[in-house]
Amino acid sequence: MAITDEQKEVRVGTQTIKALPENLKSGGLIPQRGRNKVTVRCMAPGGRVTAERMKKIAEMAEKYGQGFMHLSVRMSPEIPYVDLKDVESLAAELAEVGQRIASCGKRVRVPTACGGCEYNPNGITDTQRFARETNDRYFGMDHFHKFKISFSGCPIDCMRTREMDLGFQGQVEPELFEDECIGCTLCAEACEDDAMVMDPDRSGPLATTLPVYDPDRCISCGDCIKVCPTDALLEKRKGHAVYAGGKHGKHPHVAYPLAEFVPDDQVFTVLEKVMEWYRANGKERERIGVTIDRVGINSLRRALAEVIPQNVIRPDELAKPRWQNVFWRGVHVALPEYEAL
């Protein structure tokens, strides 16, 4: 990107930024091909934007860009072809409706999230709330490299928690109340992992055949609970599976499973402990997945055991059949050795 003498600095909000690529990225300005042109990335935690803000972004694209917006792969509305000299005016006009500019570079990015349990029938956890709170607490925090956080409401994992620096995935464990079961078989039909199977040798007050639940095969999706017509299957516990160390790009890296059924009130405890470990062990320009490989997965597991000892995944858990389905097929056998803590 060519920078002319008169455009060596640009003001974004209260910041005056030298027009170097990394500095521009820190202000949410992505250098483009073309003289003094940038793409302005707008903040949208969890992909959520009010209609008022979206209208203003569209208006700014007409006024300062080329009349179109681009949605980034992480849900951020972007305005391409903005001249550096217009950035300050554009940012000021966006601020009139409370729309902030996002950030790039080696820092905590705007978190992504699916619809979660707010309106998605598959959602188990309130991903939108966690995305907003995470953004309010940690957005823009400097690290050794970019740090991407995502929240998926269920094991369908639309937000690819297993490919993020840190990912939280909703999960639920069912509990069967035999006295309410009518033996309709819907739970067994809904389960794709043979974790709920009808047993003709077991019966209850309302059913001649009862389902048998196998927790070693259950991927905690909750499909059996959703289809039960009599509430014979209810939530025993729910929470978040935690993955760390993932990334895509030219050199992709799978995220490592760290914990399961982390309750809502421990999410930020986990998030802060993982980032604390990264700050203590990482190196400049090193993503957390590379740090984990260099220092060892068990170092991070021990750190998490200080705050969520009952939730950190044990070595015997990874040997259970469900890991052939809950994780990428074939990858689970290549995980590093998890030590007993």
N, C-alpha and C positions, 0 to 999 in steps of 0.2 A: 504494500500500500504506500503510495507517495504522499508525503506530508509537506505542504508548502510552508514557507517561513511564517506566514500570518496564521497558520493553524497548528502551531507547536503545542498549544494548550487548549483545553476545552473544559467548560464548566458544566457539571452535572449536579443539580441540586445545590448542596453546600460545598461540594468538592470541586477543586480545580485540578484537572488531571493533565499531566504531560502526555502528548499524543504519541506514545509508544505502544506497540501492540498489547503487551501485558497490562500496562496501565489502563488502556482503553477497555480491555476485558474486565478489569476489576470494577469498572463503572457500568458494565452491562452494554458496552459498545463493541461490536464485533467488526474488526477491519475487513473491508471488502476489496475486491478488485476495483480499480478505478480511483481517480484522484480525490482524496479527502472524503471518501464515502464510507459510511459505516451502517451496520444493521443494529437497530436499537431493540434490545430484548426487554420485554415487559414482564413484570413479576406476576405469577399466577400459581400460588401454592396449591398443590393438589389439582391443578388444572382448572381451578374455579375462578371465574371472572364475572362480575355483575354485568347486567345488560348495559347499565350506564357507562361503565368503564370500557366495555367492548365497543360501544358506539364512539367513545372518545378516541380509542386506539385507531378505529377505522377512519375517523375524521383526520387524525394526524398522518395516517398513511396517504390520504388524499392530498393533504396540505404540504407535507414535507418529504414524502416518498414518491412512489410511482403508482399509487392507487391500489395496492394490494398488501395483504399481510401474509406472513408465513408462520405456521404453527410448528415449533421445534419438536424434536422427538421426545422432549421432556415437558411438553404441554405449554411452553411459554409462547405467547403471541409476539411475533417479531415484525418490526417495520424496516424493510430493506431500503437501500438507496437514500439514506439521509445524509445530507452534507454536514460536516463537522461544525460549521458555523451556525447551523440551525438546531444543534442538540440542546443547548441551554433553553431556547424558547420552547422546543417540543417538550422537554422534561417539565417545564413550568406549567404548561397547559395540561399535561397529563396529571400533574399534582392537584389541579383544580377539582378533580373527581376522586382523588385519593389513589390514583394509579402510580405505583412506584416502578422504577427501572430495576431490572434484575442484575445479576452478576455472573461473570465467568471467571476463568483463571483458577489459581490454587487456593480455593477457599470452599466453605460449605455452600453448596448450591441450593436453589429453591427446591424443596422436596416435592416429589410426585406422589400421587395417590389415586386410587380408583374411587368409585362412589361409596364404597364401604356399606355399612348397615343402614345408612340414612334412607336410601331409596332402592338399593340393589337387593333383590331377594336372595342372592347368594352371599351377601356381605355378613360377616360375623363381627368385625370390629369397626369402630368409628374412625375410619382412615382420614376422612376430611378434617376432623377435629385435630387429629395428631399432626397432619401436614401443616395446618395453620399455626399450631402451637410451636412446632419444631422450627418453622420459619421465623416466628416472632423471637424465639430464644437464640437461634444459632446462625441465621442467615448471614453470610459474609465473613464468618469466622475464618481466620487464616489457618492453613495447614501446609504440610509439605507438598501437597498436590491437591487436585480437585477432590471433593468429598461429596458423593451423591447418596442421598437417602430416599428410600421409597417405602410406601405402605400399601400392601395388598390386603383386601378384606377377607380373602379365603385362599385355599390352596390352588385355585385356578391360576392365581398369581399373574393377573393382567399387568401389574406394575413391575414384574421381573425382579422380585426381591433377591433372587438367587444370582443376579448379575450386577448388584449394586455394591458400593463400598459398605453400606449398611442397610439391611432390609428387614422389615417387620411384616410378617404374614399371619393373618387371622386364622385361628384354628379352634375347633370345639370337640369335646369328647362326649359321646352320648351315654345315657344311662337308661336301662330298660326297667320299666315297672310292669312286671308280669301280670298283675291283677287287672291292668287296663288294656292289655294286648288282646286283639281279636283274631290274630293269626292271618291277617290279610295278605301277607308276603310282600307288601309294597316296599318295605325297608330293604329286604334282600334283593329285590329287583333294582332298586335305585343304587345300591352299592356296587361300584365297578371294581372293587378290590378284594371281594370275598371276605370282607370283615364282618358281614352280617349274613348268616346262613340259616335257613329254616331247619329245625331239627324235629323230625316226626316222633322222636322218643321223649320229647318234653311237651308238657301241656300246662295250661293255666285255667283259671275260672271261666274265661270267655273264649278260650282257643284250644283246639285239639293239637295244634302245632305252634311252637314258639320259636322265635329267632335266637340264635346264639351269636354273641358278640366276641370277636377276636381282636383285642387291642393291638396285637403285634402286626396286624395287617391294615389297621385303620389309618388313613391319611388325614383324619380330622377335618373332613370337608363339611360334615353336617347334613349331607343329602338325606340320610335316613331319618333324621329329626324332621326335616321339612315335609316329607311325604307321609308321615304317620298321622292317620286321621283321628286317633283317639288320645293323643298325648301320652302314649305309652313309652315313647322315647323323648327324653328331655335333656337339656344341657346339664352335664355333671360338672364340667369346668370349661372355661374358654380363656383364650389369651392370644399371645403372639409367638410364633416361631421366629427366631432371629438368625440371620445370615450375615456374614461379613467377608469382605475381601474380593468382591466381584467387580468386573468391569468389562466393557466391550471395547470396540476400537480395533486398531491394527494388531494388538497383542492382547486378545481377550483372556479373561481369568474367571474361573468359576468361584462363586462365593462359598465359604465354608459354613456348615450348620453349627451353631453355637449353643442355642437354648430353645426350649419349648415351653409353651403355656405361660409365658411371662405375663403377669396381670397388667392391666392398664396403668395402675399406679406405680409400676416399676419400669415403664418404657423409657422415661427420661433418665432414670438411674442407669439403665443399661447403655443408653446412647452416650451419656457423659463418661461412663467408665471406658467404653470402647475408644472414644476420642482421646481420653486421658492416656490410655495405653499407646495409641498411635503417636501422640505428641512425645511420649517418653522413649519410644523405640524407633520411630520412623527416621528417614533421611530426606534431604532436599530432593524434590522431583521424584519421590517414590510413593506410589499408590499403596494403600494399606494392605492390599492383597500381596504385594511383593514384600512388604514388611513382615507379614505373617509367615511367608515362605522362608524368609531369612532368619527370623527370630524363633519361629516355631509356633504352631497352633496352640500347643499346650500352655505357652506363656500367656496368651490371651484368655484361654479358658480358665487359668488360675486367677487371673485378674477379675473375671466375671464371677467366679465362685466366691469372691469376697462380698459380693452384693446380692447375688441370686443363687446361692448354693444348691437349692432344690430344683432349679430349672436348667442348669448347665447339662448338656447332653453327655451321657455316659458312654463308654466304649461299647457296652453290651447292647445299647439301644441301636447303634448303627448296624448291628448284625441282624436285626429283625427284618422280616420280609417286606414291610411297608416301605423301607428305604429304597427298594428297587423301583417303587412307583412315585414316592414323594420327591425324589431327587432325579436328576437326569439319568436315564437308563444307561448303565455302563460306567458312569462317572463315579458312582458311590463306592465302587470297588477300588478306586484309585485314590481315595482320600488318605491323608497322612494318618499315622497311628495316633489314636486318641488315648492318652494315658488316664488311668484311674486317678482321680483327684482326692 
